[in-house]
Amino acid sequence: MTDSVVTRFAPSPTGFLHIGGARTALFNWLYARKRGGKMLLRIEDTDRERSTEPAIAAILDGLKWLGLDWDGEVVYQFTGAARHREVAEQLLAAGKAYRCYATPEELTAMREKARAEGRTRLYDGLWRDRDPSEAPAGLKPTIRLRAPQQGETVIEDQVQGRVVWLNENLDDLVLLRGDGNPTYMLAVVVDDHDMGVTHIIRGDDHLINAARQKQIYDALGWDLPNMSHIPLIHGPDGSKLSKRHGALGVDAYRAMGYLPAALRNYLVRLGWSHGDQEIFSTEEMIAAFDLSGIGRSAARFDFAKLESLNGHYIRHSDDQSLVTMFEDVLDYVPNGSDVKAKLNETTRAQLLQAMPSLKERAKTLIELIDSAYFIFADRPLEIEPKAAGLLTPENRELIGRLRLALEAVTPWTAATTEAAMRAFAEMSNLKLGTVAQPLRVALTGRTTSPGIFDVLAVLGRQECLARLGDQAPS
């Protein structure tokens, strides 16, 4: 049945929504949406010291910005602590778990001995079969799973294939700490079961957890969800993804001027492929996504590829929606508040008019804001050092003559101003470029800008003549 698929995204709120988490959320979302199922959101806040409200807000905000909606209310793991304790007690009553009174010193000694002997099983079963009446006074016990000691624990993983662990290498894991708080391992199993999760899609750093969690499922007689452990994202050099590679929060990509649709498209192709197709609309992604397309090797993060994809999305976005996105990102950029203060009906209309030309060259919204600078610049313009070198006495004189030629232009459009400039160049026996560059500096303060005729049309007659007058000899 297609409608019975339930996936979940379950981040720990100890920091922002990082790029790997965003991809995991996307894969869960696509899998559920394709099958008419549900994607649930669970905040795994059992680590009370490290879980913070700002981190929770950043995760929810990041998902909303990426356009990944979830079904139902957000589930907070910590609120289910009583239910998790109840399940631990149930296992204890059934003889599937036991109380462990090992002291911290005994546990440290066990760990050191196991490591010295090269064993992965760190707990030696000290209290597995001991009578609790031998317990030292005043020590609060943990509750441990009575894990199988022979045989194998097997996960049939949709991405990794069949993964096998020898039970003799796995510990009797702690389900309930001495203070009565459930461990992450127990909480995840109980929550996934109670929430009806059918498919677990998560990073392959959780693969060892899958073995331990399967043992809890088996002890409870519950069905194990379908498992898929996706390879992590590495840097371009193949090493673990670090901040310099792009291991940033989704909010950082937003602040760098990436479009949510572009980031979504980039993330879907990190570790998943569908023939040679690189560009996917959301509808195409949903239709094409399947677990069999996920590779087993780590995906490599490539900023240049993301930038190029973002440029594609900017060029193919409609102008009005780019104006809206332009405004949205101003809160995240240096000097954004200066631009925001100058947004009004006139400048918005100018921005919309300039957008076809602006978007052709911009790879990010930040570049778009930067190249739209001329619309919001105060007079007299601040001239960049490189541009100032072009304002020689000869060129200032040329700007004065050009201003006179443009004064007569009517109506004022890109076409009419272009015609006037070409006529002026021809009459003065100059190449168009010789005229265009000083004009660009006088109108924008820079040596690069959108097409000069677009700049003239967008700024309008009054502003253009005023700016030219500022640079012409007095």
N, C-alpha and C positions, 0 to 999 in steps of 0.2 A: 504493500500500500504506500502510495507516495506521501500521503499527509501524515504519516506516523514518524517522519524524520524529525529529531530534535537535536540540534547542536548547541554548544555553549561556548562563550568566550569568558574566561575566568582569570582576569589579571589580579596581581597583588598590588595594592595601592601604596607602594613604597617610593614611587617616583612618577614621572610623566608616562604617557602612552608612547613607548619607544617604537621604532620602526618595525622591529620583529614582531612585537605584539600587534601592531596595526595589520601586518600581513596575516597573522594567525586569525584575527577577527574577520578579515576579508574572506579568507578561505572558508571559515565556518559559515559566514553570511551567504556566500555564493552557493555552498553545498545545500544549505537549507532552502534558499530561495528557488533554486533550480527544481527541487523536489516538492515544492509547495509545503515545506515544513516550517519549523520555528527555530530561530536562534535566540537563546536566552543569554542574559548577562548576569554574571555572578562576580561580586567583588570579594576576593579572598583575603579578608581582613583579620585572620586569626592572629597574625603577628601584631599585637596591639601597640607595641612600642614603635614599630616602623610604619604602621599604616596611618596616613594623614588625610585630613579633609581636603586640603589643596590638591593632593595627588588624585583623590577620587574625582574631584571636579575636573581636573586636567584630562583624566581618562574619558569621562562622559563627554566633555567638550570636544576632545579629539575625534571620538567616534562620530559625533553629530556632524562635525565639520567634514569628515571623510564621506558622509552620507551613508553610514552603516547603522541602520536602525535595528533595535532588538525588540523581541516580543515580550509583552507583559512587564511587570515591575522589575526593577533591579533587585537581585537577591544579595543580601549581605551575609556572608558566611558566619560571622561571629554571632549573629542573632539566633543561629541554629544550634548553639553550644549545648543546650539542654537535650536536644534530640540526639546529638552526637554522643553525649555521655550515656544516654539511654541505650544506644546500640552497643557501646562498649560493655555496659553491665549485662546486656543480653548475651554477648559472646562469653562473658565471664561465667554466667549462669549455665551456659551450655557446655562449659569445659573447653571452649575454643580459644580462651584467653586465660591469663593467670596474673596474679599480683606479684610484682617484683620489688623486693626490698633492698636491692643492691645499693650500697652507698656510693657517692660520687668517687671516692677513692678507689673502691673496688672496680667501678666501671672504667676509670682511667687506667688502672693496672691491666684490666682485660684487653682494652684497646691496644695498649703498648705491646703486650705479649703477642696479640694476633698480628699486629703489623710487623713485629720482629720475625715472626714465623711465616710472613708472607700470605696470611689468610685474609680473605675479604669479610668473613663473618667475625664481627667484632665482639658480639655478646656471646658468652659461653654457656648460656642456659642455666646459670647459677640457681635461679628460683623456679625453673620450669616444673620441677617435680618435688619441690620442697614443701614441707608443711608450714603454712603461714604462722602457726603457733611458735615457730622458731624466730619469728621476725623480731628485730631489735626494737625496743620500746621507743615510741615517739617519732619513728620514721614513717613518713607518708609514702605509700607504695605507688609505683606507676602500674598501669595495666598494659601487659604485652600480649600480642597475638601469639597463639601457640601454632607457629608456622610448621608446615611439613618439613621433615629433615631429610627425607629420601625423595628420589624421583626428580621430576622437572617441573618448572613453571613455564608455560608456553604462551606467547602472544602471537596471534595471526594478524600481523600488521598490514594495513592496506598499502603502505608506502615502503616499509622496511622489509616486508616479507615475514617469514616465520622466524621469530626470535625466541631463543631457548636459554633458560638459566637453570643451573643445577641447584636444587633446594639446599644442599649442604653448604652453599656459599651465601645464603641469604639469612639475615638476622630475624629473630623474633622481635618485630618492630613495636615500638611504643605506640599505644592507641590513646592512652590518657596519661597526662603528666601527673606528677605528685600533687600539684595544686588543683587537680581536677579538670584542667583545661585539655580539651581534645587536641590531638596533633593534626597537622595539615593532612597527612595521609588518610586518616580516618574521616575527617570532615569532607574531603573531596569525594570519597566513595559514597558516603551517606547522601551528600547533596546531589551528586549525579544520579543516584538511584531515585531519590525522592522527587527530583525535578523531571524524571522520565527521559533523561538524556540517552539517545540511541547511538550517537556518533561522537567520539572524542577526537578532535583534530587539534594537535598542539605541537610545540617544538620538540625535536628529538632529544633535547636535554632532559625531557621527562620520561625517556624510555625506561630507565631503571625504576622510576616510580610506578610504571605500568606493571612491572613484575610484582612489586610489593602490594599494589592496589588489587591486583588479580587475586592474591592470596586472601585479602579481606573479603572480596566478592565471594570467593569459594567458601570461606568459613561461614558466610551469612546465607549461602544458598541462593544468591542473586545472580541474574544474568549479567555477564560482562558486556558493556557497550562495544560497538565496533571501534577499533583503534586505528588512528593514522598519526604517525610521528614524522613531522616534516623537518628536513634538514635546516640548520640555522643559516643565517645570512653572514657571509664573510666579507672582509674588505677586498678591494680590487687585487691586492697582493696575495690573497688566499689566507691571510691570518684572521683571527677572531675580530669581528667588527668592533672598532673603537670609535670614539667621538670624531677623530680626524677623518675617519672613513665615511661617517654619516650615521653613527649610532646615536642619533639625536631623537628628541621627542617630536611627535607629529606637529606640536605647536611651533617648533623651530622651522620646520619646512613651510608652515603657513607664513611665518615671519619672513622667510627668505623669498616669498612671492610665488610659491608653487600653487597650482590649481588643484583642488581636491580630485577632480576627474583625472588629471594627469598623474597624480601620486597613486591613485587607485589603479590606474592602468599599468603604471610602473611596477607596483607591488605584485599585481597578479602574475606578471611575467618573471618574478624572482623565484625561480624554482619550479614553475609550472609552465608547460608549453602546449601549444595547440597548432601543430604544423609550423609554418613559418610566420604566422600572423603575429604582428607586434602591437597593432593598434586595435583596441576593443572598446566599443561602446559598452555601457553597463548591461544593456540587454544581451549583447553578444557574449559578454563574460558569463552571465548567468546561464545562457543556453549551452555554452561550450564547456563549462567547468566540470571536471571530474577528477577523482583522486588518482586515477591511473596516469594522468598527465604530469604528476609530481615526480621529479627526479629524486634519486637517493643521495646525490652529492650536494654539498653546500652551494648556495647561490652566491654570486659575487655582486656586491653593490657597486654601481658605476654612476657617479655624479654626472658625468658628461652625457650619458644616455638619458638620465632623468631630465637634465636641462633641455636636451634636444626634443624629448617627448613633450615637455612643458611648452616649449616654443611652438610645437605643432598645435597643441590645444589652444594656446593664446591666438594663433593665426586663424583658427577655425571657430573661435567663440564669436558670438554676435556682439556688436559694439556696445550696446546698452548694458549687457550683462558684464562686460569688461569694466565699464564705468562703475558699476555697483561693486565689483570685486576690488577695483582700484581703491574705492572709498573704504571698504572693509579692512584692507590691509594697512591703511594709514596708521592705525593704532599700534602697529607692531614695528614701525620703521623709525629710525632717527629722523628728526625734522618733519615727521608725518603730521604732527600737530600744526606746524606752520602752514602746510598745504591745506589741511582740514579747515583752518580758520578762513582760508580764501575761497572755499567752495561755496558758490552761490549759483543762481540760475544762469548767469552769464558764463562763468567758468565751466560749469557742467556742460553747457551747450557747446562751448569751445572744445572741451575734452572729447565729447561725443563726435564732433566734426573731425577732430584730429586722429581719432582712433584707427581708422583704416590704415593710415600711414604709420602711426606709432606701433601698431601690433605686428607689422611685418618684420621688425628687427628685434623685438624684445623676446628674450627667453624666459624671463620671470616678470612678475608684477612689479618688482623693485626696479628692474630696468625700464619698465613702462612708466613708472612714476618719475624716474630720473630723466627720461627723454621728453616727458610732458612738462618738465621744469619751466620751459619758456612761457607757458601759459600763466604760471603763478608767480613769475619773477617780478620783483619791485623795480621801479625806475628810480634813479639810473641803474642800469644793470650792473651786476658784479661780473666783471670780465675775467675769465680764466686766464692764468699766466700765458699759456700757449696761444690763446686767442688775442691777448693784448699785443703780442708781437706783430700781429697783422694790422694793427691800427696805426700805421705810419701816417705822416702828414699827407702823403699822396693819396692813400686810401681814405683818409677822413674827408679829403676834398672830393674824392669820387663818391663817397656816401652822400655828401651834400648835393651833388649834381643829380644823383639817383633819386634823392628825396623829391627834388623838383619835378623830375620826370614822372614819378609815381603819383604826385599830388593831383595830376590831371586825370588819373584813371577812374573811369566809371562805367558800369557798376564794378564794384571791387570783388573780384573772384580770383581763384587760382589761375584760370585761363587768361583773364584780362591783364593781371599783373605780370604773368609770364610774357605775354605779347609785348607789354611795355618795356620789360627788362631786355628782351631780345632786340627790340628796336634800338634801345639805348646803347647796347653793346656794339651793335652793328654801326651805328652812327659815330660812336667814339672809337671805332676800329679796335675793339677789344674782344677777347674770347669771353663767352658767357661765364666760364669758371672764374675768370679774373674779377668779374663783377659779383658773382654769387657768393664768393667766400667772405669778402668784407661785409656784404649785406647780412650774411648769416651771423657773423660776429656781432654786428650792430643790433640785430633783432633777438639773438639768443644768448650772447655772451660766450658762446662756445664755437669750436671749429667743427663739431658734428651736431647734426640735428635731423629731424625728419626732412623730407623734401622742402626746399626753400619756398616753393610756390604754395605748398600746403601751409607752411608757417605764416606766410603773408595772408592767406585766406582766413586762417583760424584767428589770428590776432586782430584782424579788421583794420580798416583804414586809419582810424584815429590813433590807435596804439602804435601801429607801425611807423606812422609819420613822426609821432612823438619820440619813439626810441631812436629813429634815424637822426632826428634833430639833436638828441643827446650826444651823438658821436660825431656829428658834422662840425666843421670849424665854426666857431661863433663869430 
